[in-house]
Amino acid sequence: MHPFASRPADSVSALGETRLIEAIRGWLGPSSPHHPFGIGDDCAVIPASRHRQLVTVDPVIYREHFDDTMSARATGAKLIKRNLSDVAAMGGRPRAAVVALALDPRVKTAWLAGFYQGLAALARRYQVPVVGGDISSLAGGIVATLTLIGEAPHGRVLTRKGARPGDRIYVTGTLGGSLRGHHWRFTPRLAEGAWLAGESSVRALMDVSDGLARDIHALTPAGTLPLLTATNIPVSAAARTLARTSGRTPLQHALGDGEDYELLFAVSGRADAAAFEAKWRRRFRTRLTCIGHFARKSGSHPEGYLDLTAHHGFEHLKA
């Protein structure tokens, strides 16, 4: 859906900031709590928590994260899910969100209503109150930025650091081909991330947003290499479809497309892998794959494993 109106009467400029804020309150409905715990003051009030707090922020930008082929509702849903995936990647659970908008005055009021309705539907599903935000003008564009506050209910925050030589590398779901719709249809792995935080054998955790070939380096301990086997990479059906016309292989798509929003994590090499995987299967239907392990660097790259220097993921601001 094209987000810009041809008639001023159909645009947000016809409302102005004050009436637009009231409209947003209505579009959010029960996902936005009453004052002082929601919209209406200089700051929102979030009840105290005895757990460690998590904070993350992510935007959706017109022509960068969404375009006219996506519905407004899908765009709003993607915004909150991108942030939920970050909280999942720390083994946390969400608590509250604020949304900052920078809009061209020509944005359709109907488009923005759909955006907030999509965001609100996901906020209700994942029990995330939307407690405030901000609105400003931006000539020619749309940028919506959501800041999500979460907490670590298990008392342990899983980070990208903590893996050791010999640890096994796991990934959830399948990878690649996100442009065929997965980049907004994905399910944040909140339940899986929280469960992993409760497993002492899990040493490090992150989500795959910029492509496995790029993201794996953030999980890799100093002085080691991630040894991944090509046949173990869980390639998505969408990646295989794209490969028919892209000139790239399905594996290249799986390693570099990005926006998979799956969990990538390290499990102690001393743990019983079969028992860990069986325990996972009893709890989740989400696919789980051991794709390799971390090994100490020793001269040339070992034969039989992927040379990740030949593959690249997504990097902001790089030409």
C-alpha positions as CSV (number, residue, x, y, z in Angstrom):
1,M,0.0,0.0,0.0
2,H,1.4,3.4,-1.0
3,P,1.7,5.5,2.2
4,F,1.4,8.9,0.7
5,A,-1.9,10.7,0.0
6,S,-2.6,12.7,-3.2
7,R,-5.3,14.8,-1.4
8,P,-4.3,16.8,1.7
9,A,-7.6,15.9,3.3
10,D,-6.5,12.3,3.4
11,S,-3.2,13.0,5.0
12,V,-2.0,13.4,8.6
13,S,-1.5,17.1,7.9
14,A,-5.2,17.5,7.9
15,L,-5.2,16.3,11.6
16,G,-2.3,18.1,13.0
17,E,-0.2,16.8,15.9
18,T,-2.7,17.1,18.7
19,R,-5.5,15.3,16.9
20,L,-3.1,12.8,15.5
21,I,-1.9,11.8,19.0
22,E,-5.6,11.3,20.0
23,A,-6.1,9.1,16.9
24,I,-3.0,7.1,17.7
25,R,-4.4,6.5,21.2
26,G,-7.5,5.1,19.6
27,W,-5.6,2.9,17.1
28,L,-3.5,1.4,19.9
29,G,-6.6,0.6,21.9
30,P,-6.0,-1.6,25.0
31,S,-2.4,-2.1,24.1
32,S,-1.8,1.4,25.5
33,P,-2.4,1.7,29.2
34,H,-4.1,4.7,30.9
35,H,-2.2,7.7,32.3
36,P,0.3,7.9,34.0
37,F,1.4,4.5,32.7
38,G,0.8,5.3,29.0
39,I,0.4,8.2,26.5
40,G,-0.2,11.7,27.9
41,D,2.8,13.0,29.9
42,D,6.4,13.9,29.4
43,C,7.5,10.5,30.4
44,A,5.7,7.2,30.9
45,V,5.8,5.4,34.3
46,I,7.0,1.8,34.2
47,P,6.5,-0.2,37.4
48,A,9.7,-1.3,39.1
49,S,11.1,-4.8,38.5
50,R,13.3,-7.0,40.6
51,H,14.9,-8.4,37.4
52,R,17.8,-7.0,35.3
53,Q,16.5,-4.6,32.7
54,L,17.1,-4.9,28.9
55,V,16.7,-2.0,26.5
56,T,16.8,-2.2,22.7
57,V,15.9,0.1,19.8
58,D,15.2,-0.6,16.1
59,P,13.6,1.4,13.3
60,V,11.6,0.6,10.1
61,I,12.5,3.1,7.3
62,Y,10.6,3.5,4.1
63,R,12.4,1.9,1.2
64,E,14.9,0.4,3.6
65,H,12.8,-2.0,5.7
66,F,9.5,-1.7,3.9
67,D,8.0,-0.5,0.6
68,D,4.7,-0.3,-1.2
69,T,4.5,-4.1,-1.5
70,M,4.0,-4.4,2.2
71,S,0.7,-3.5,4.0
72,A,0.7,-0.8,6.7
73,R,-0.3,-3.5,9.3
74,A,2.6,-5.7,8.3
75,T,5.0,-2.7,8.6
76,G,3.8,-2.0,12.2
77,A,4.0,-5.6,13.1
78,K,7.6,-5.8,11.7
79,L,8.7,-2.8,13.8
80,I,7.8,-4.4,17.1
81,K,8.9,-7.9,16.0
82,R,12.4,-6.7,15.2
83,N,12.7,-5.4,18.8
84,L,11.1,-8.5,20.3
85,S,13.8,-10.6,18.4
86,D,16.5,-8.6,20.2
87,V,15.0,-9.3,23.6
88,A,14.7,-13.0,22.7
89,A,18.4,-13.0,21.8
90,M,19.2,-12.1,25.4
91,G,16.9,-14.7,26.8
92,G,14.5,-12.0,28.1
93,R,10.9,-11.0,28.0
94,P,9.4,-7.7,26.9
95,R,7.8,-5.2,29.4
96,A,7.0,-1.9,27.6
97,A,7.6,0.1,24.4
98,V,7.7,3.6,23.1
99,V,7.4,4.6,19.4
100,A,9.0,7.7,17.8
101,L,7.6,8.7,14.3
102,A,9.2,11.0,11.7
103,L,6.6,11.5,9.0
104,D,6.1,13.4,5.8
105,P,2.9,15.5,6.2
106,R,1.6,13.7,3.1
107,V,1.4,10.3,4.8
108,K,-2.2,8.9,4.5
109,T,-4.1,8.9,7.7
110,A,-5.5,5.5,6.7
111,W,-2.0,4.1,6.2
112,L,-0.9,5.3,9.7
113,A,-4.0,3.8,11.2
114,G,-3.2,0.4,9.7
115,F,0.4,0.7,10.9
116,Y,-0.6,1.3,14.5
117,Q,-3.3,-1.4,14.3
118,G,-0.7,-3.9,13.1
119,L,1.7,-2.8,15.9
120,A,-1.1,-3.0,18.5
121,A,-2.1,-6.5,17.5
122,L,1.4,-7.8,18.1
123,A,1.7,-5.7,21.3
124,R,-1.4,-7.4,22.7
125,R,-0.2,-10.9,21.6
126,Y,3.1,-10.5,23.3
127,Q,1.7,-8.5,26.3
128,V,3.8,-5.4,25.5
129,P,2.1,-2.1,26.6
130,V,2.9,0.8,24.3
131,V,3.4,3.6,26.8
132,G,4.4,6.6,24.8
133,G,6.5,8.1,22.0
134,D,7.0,11.2,19.8
135,I,6.0,12.6,16.5
136,S,8.0,14.9,14.2
137,S,8.1,15.9,10.5
138,L,10.3,14.4,7.9
139,A,10.1,15.7,4.3
140,G,9.8,12.8,1.8
141,G,10.1,9.9,4.2
142,I,8.8,7.7,7.0
143,V,10.9,6.5,9.9
144,A,9.3,4.7,12.8
145,T,11.6,3.8,15.7
146,L,10.5,1.6,18.6
147,T,12.4,1.4,21.9
148,L,11.6,-1.8,23.8
149,I,12.2,-2.3,27.5
150,G,12.6,-5.9,28.7
151,E,13.8,-7.9,31.6
152,A,15.8,-11.1,32.3
153,P,13.4,-13.3,34.3
154,H,15.9,-16.1,34.9
155,G,18.5,-13.9,36.6
156,R,21.0,-14.7,33.8
157,V,21.4,-12.5,30.7
158,L,22.8,-14.4,27.8
159,T,25.2,-12.2,25.7
160,R,27.2,-12.8,22.5
161,K,30.3,-13.4,24.6
162,G,30.9,-16.6,26.6
163,A,31.5,-19.3,24.0
164,R,34.7,-21.4,24.3
165,P,36.7,-23.6,22.0
166,G,34.9,-26.9,21.5
167,D,31.5,-25.5,22.0
168,R,28.8,-26.6,19.5
169,I,27.0,-24.0,17.3
170,Y,23.3,-24.2,16.9
171,V,20.7,-22.2,14.9
172,T,16.9,-22.3,15.0
173,G,14.6,-22.4,12.0
174,T,15.9,-22.1,8.4
175,L,18.0,-19.3,6.8
176,G,18.0,-17.2,3.6
177,G,15.4,-15.8,1.2
178,S,14.0,-13.3,3.7
179,L,13.0,-11.0,0.8
180,R,10.2,-13.4,-0.2
181,G,8.3,-12.3,2.9
182,H,10.1,-13.8,5.9
183,H,11.5,-10.4,6.8
184,W,8.1,-9.3,8.1
185,R,6.3,-12.7,8.5
186,F,8.8,-14.1,11.0
187,T,7.9,-15.2,14.6
188,P,10.2,-13.7,17.4
189,R,11.8,-16.6,19.2
190,L,10.9,-15.3,22.7
191,A,9.9,-18.6,24.3
192,E,12.9,-20.3,22.9
193,G,15.3,-17.6,24.0
194,A,13.9,-17.6,27.5
195,W,14.2,-21.4,27.7
196,L,17.9,-21.2,26.5
197,A,18.6,-18.6,29.3
198,G,17.5,-21.3,31.8
199,E,19.9,-23.9,30.4
200,S,23.3,-23.8,32.0
201,S,25.0,-25.5,29.1
202,V,24.1,-22.5,26.8
203,R,27.0,-20.1,26.9
204,A,26.3,-17.4,24.3
205,L,23.2,-16.3,22.3
206,M,22.3,-13.8,19.6
207,D,19.8,-13.4,16.7
208,V,20.6,-13.6,13.0
209,S,19.7,-10.3,11.5
210,D,22.6,-9.4,9.1
211,G,23.2,-12.9,7.8
212,L,24.9,-16.0,9.4
213,A,28.2,-15.4,7.7
214,R,28.5,-11.9,9.3
215,D,26.7,-12.5,12.6
216,I,28.7,-15.7,13.6
217,H,31.8,-13.6,14.1
218,A,30.1,-11.8,17.0
219,L,29.7,-15.1,18.7
220,T,33.2,-16.5,18.0
221,P,35.7,-16.5,20.9
222,A,39.1,-14.8,20.4
223,G,41.7,-17.2,18.9
224,T,39.1,-19.6,17.4
225,L,37.3,-20.2,14.1
226,P,33.7,-21.2,13.6
227,L,33.9,-24.5,11.7
228,L,30.6,-24.9,9.8
229,T,29.6,-27.7,7.6
230,A,27.8,-26.7,4.4
231,T,25.5,-29.7,4.4
232,N,24.3,-28.8,8.0
233,I,23.2,-25.2,7.2
234,P,19.4,-25.2,7.3
235,V,18.6,-23.6,3.9
236,S,15.0,-22.3,3.5
237,A,12.7,-23.1,0.7
238,A,12.6,-19.3,-0.1
239,A,16.4,-19.3,-0.5
240,R,16.2,-22.2,-3.0
241,T,13.5,-20.4,-4.9
242,L,15.5,-17.1,-5.1
243,A,18.6,-19.0,-6.3
244,R,16.8,-20.0,-9.5
245,T,17.0,-16.5,-10.8
246,S,19.5,-14.6,-8.6
247,G,22.7,-16.1,-9.9
248,R,23.6,-17.1,-6.3
249,T,23.4,-20.5,-4.7
250,P,20.9,-21.4,-2.0
251,L,23.8,-21.7,0.4
252,Q,25.0,-18.1,-0.4
253,H,21.5,-16.9,0.3
254,A,21.3,-18.7,3.6
255,L,24.7,-17.3,4.7
256,G,24.2,-13.7,3.6
257,D,20.6,-12.5,3.0
258,G,20.0,-11.4,6.6
259,E,16.7,-10.6,8.3
260,D,16.3,-14.2,9.3
261,Y,15.6,-13.4,13.0
262,E,16.5,-16.8,14.1
263,L,18.5,-17.6,17.2
264,L,22.2,-18.5,17.0
265,F,23.9,-19.9,20.1
266,A,26.7,-21.8,21.6
267,V,26.4,-24.9,23.8
268,S,29.2,-26.3,25.9
269,G,31.2,-29.0,24.1
270,R,31.0,-31.0,27.4
271,A,27.2,-31.1,27.4
272,D,25.4,-34.2,26.1
273,A,24.3,-33.0,22.7
274,A,21.7,-35.8,22.2
275,A,20.1,-35.1,25.6
276,F,20.0,-31.3,24.9
277,E,18.4,-31.8,21.5
278,A,15.9,-34.3,22.9
279,K,14.9,-31.8,25.6
280,W,14.5,-29.1,23.0
281,R,12.2,-31.3,20.9
282,R,10.0,-32.1,23.9
283,R,9.5,-28.3,24.4
284,F,9.4,-26.8,20.9
285,R,8.3,-27.6,17.4
286,T,10.9,-25.0,16.1
287,R,13.6,-26.6,14.1
288,L,17.0,-26.8,15.7
289,T,20.3,-27.6,13.9
290,C,23.8,-28.1,15.0
291,I,25.8,-26.4,12.2
292,G,29.3,-26.8,13.6
293,H,31.7,-25.9,16.4
294,F,34.4,-23.5,17.5
295,A,38.0,-24.7,17.1
296,R,41.3,-23.0,18.0
297,K,43.0,-21.3,15.0
298,S,45.9,-23.4,13.7
299,G,47.4,-22.1,10.4
300,S,45.4,-22.7,7.3
301,H,41.6,-23.1,7.2
302,P,40.7,-26.8,7.9
303,E,39.5,-28.7,4.8
304,G,35.8,-29.7,4.7
305,Y,34.5,-26.6,6.4
306,L,33.1,-23.4,5.0
307,D,35.5,-20.6,4.4
308,L,33.3,-17.7,5.6
309,T,35.7,-15.0,4.2
310,A,34.1,-15.8,0.8
311,H,30.6,-14.9,2.1
312,H,29.3,-11.6,3.3
313,G,26.2,-10.5,5.2
314,F,24.6,-7.1,5.4
315,E,26.5,-4.1,6.9
316,H,25.0,-0.7,7.4
317,L,26.9,2.3,5.9
318,K,29.2,0.2,3.8
319,A,29.3,1.0,0.1
